[in-house]
Structure formats: C-alpha cells, structure tokens
Amino acid sequence: MEKIIRHGITIALMIIQLGFANSSLAHELQPGLLEVRQLSSDRYAISWRAPTYFNKPHPAKLQLPGDWQTIGKPSVQRLTNSNLHGRVVRVPSGDIKGSTIRLVGLESTITDVFARVYWLDGSKTTAIAGPDQPYVTILGQRTMWGVIADYIVLGVDHILSGFDHLTFVLVLLLIVVGWQKLLITVTSFTVAHSITLAAATMGILWVPGPPVEAVIALSIMFVAGELAKVNQGGVSLTSSYPWVVAFVFGLLHGFGFAGALNDIGLPENEIPIALLSFNIGVELGQLMFVAGVLTGIVLLKRTRISWPDWCFHLPAYAIGSIAAFWLIQRISLF
C-alpha cells in the first residue's frame, strides 16, 4: 500500500513535468544575466542575456535610467537558449552608482537575473533581481555576506528549476526503502556532484554541455527501468546498491550544475566562497524537494484512496518516456 501511495504522488508530479516536456531543455528556467561594463569615464556597455522562456523570447525588457543616452543602434544576437541584447550608453555625469536598472515584466515570470558591473579599475559588483524585486540598484563592491547570499539563491533556483535532476532524485526516492539507506543514497549523490561541480568550475575537468545533458537524460531512463524491475518484484542494481548508482550518476549531474554556474560566472576574487555558496544552495533546494515528497507521502498514507492497479506501474513508464524525449531532443543539439 505504501508503494502505491508513493506512486500516486509521482503521478501528480508527472502531470506537472509533462507541461515542461515541450521545452528544448529541462533547464528551461535558467537565470538571466545582465552585465554593465565601464568603457571610459562616461561610457558603458550594457549586455542583457535573456533566457528563452517556454520556447518564446523572455518577456522582461530593460528599462535604463532616463539620463543614460544610447550610442548607435542596439544589437540582438540569437543564441541557442537565449537572446543577447547589447548596447553602449553615455552617462553625462559619468557616475552610475546609485542608478537603478529595471526589468519590466520580470515580475510576471519565475526567472532570477544575475547582474554584474565591471569597473575600469578591475573591480566587480554583483547583484540579483527577481520577480519580487524586478530591478537592480548599482552599488559599490559587495560584502562577502552579500556574495554568499546571492550564490545560495542561485543554487536553490537552479536545482528547483532543473526538472531532470529532480526527476532522478525522485526515482531514487521511489526505489530506496528505509530511512538509513535513503540517507546514504542522497548523501552519495550530494558528495559526487559536489566533486565534479568544483572540478569543472575550477577548470580541472570539463565536458561539453550538450553531451552531458543527453547522458543525464539517459541516466533517468536507466533508473526508470530499474524502478520498473522493482515494481515487478525483481531485483535491480539500484535497489541493491543505491548509493553506488547515486554516486556514479551524481558525478555526471555535477557537470550539469557546473554548466549553469559557468554561464553565470564567479567573482574572480571570491571563487571558493561563491562556489561553496552555490553548492549549499543546490543542496538546500534538493532537501526542500525531498522533504516535500516525503511529507506528501505521509499525508497520503492517512487517506483512504483506493488506487487502481495500473497506477502502480505508471510512474516508471511515464518517467522513462519523458527521459527518452529529453534524450532525443538533446542529441539533436549536437
């Protein structure tokens, strides 16, 4: 009965996931990136990388301060999963500290925007905008605690919008029986992707993004097949040695996390603390997801719902089908 209840939760989650299956990548909700680079005493280059939003151009539009004068014609470069908007502006006073750049329309999305300002003296300022604060106020150099907070938020945002990573964790939750074994399995996954995330970010190891994304989809197909075996009363590698499977595939998923982090970038003088903060954010988001699923299981155990027999097998095949779709889609991007 417990397994059937757990699978009922999965069915509800699959309905949500199917709404995202039409996206070009499971990481549909990547953060945007806004850069302001000082070129001279009164000129600045503005770059706004707007991520694709459900297969359409992102609805957020930049609104610069009224006294910033655009020089020449703004440019738009279409990339694989985003549009890169660029322009050069002249600021009569030359001082942009205290200025506010608004992202009109960001409040109607679920996208966070990471902002960086590069000064002539080589220093860098960072900030984050989001739906609840759709603007960036340019200040001086951020404190260490500000950097920590920014990258924790980005880590949480990335994992909670990474439907493929969450799907992999979900299947592990459905296969593994017992709190102790589950704890060891989740810890193994955490340790593994922390290793490759750090190695890839520091430039020690690197794998191209499209192959990594494709193999991540393949890893989900594998564990979905393992879940099907368990549902049929068989013995699988994952049910017998879940921590081994979690660790091996966790190494792979770490490269996926690193790809997103490299898109955002790390502050040159604070790479270790920013990397650690991002990883902490990823783990916090993962724990939130696990806690949510387990809470749902506990609540459903108290209900008297009679699930039909086909519900028992649906999650494995639904997850496997979605993963196969992602695999084919990502291979097409090679």
Buried (B, 14 or more C-beta within 10 A) or exposed (E): EEBBBBBBBBEEBBEEBEEBBEBBBBBBBBBBBBBBBBEEEBBBBBBBBBBBBBEEBBBBBBBBBEEBEEEEEBEEEEEEBBBBBBBBBBBEEEEBEEBEBBBEBBBEBEBBBBBBBBBEEEBBBBBBBBBEBBBBBBBEBBEEEBBBBBBBBBBBBBBBBBBBBBBBBBBBBBBBEEEEBBEBBBBBBBBBBBBBBBBBBBEEBBBEBBBBBBBBBBBBBBBBBBBBBBBEEEEBEBBEEBBEBBBBBBBBBBBBBBBBBBBBBBBEEBEEBBBBBBBBBBBBBBBEBBEEBBEBBEEBEEEEEEBEEEBBBBBBBBBBBBBBBBBEBBBEBE
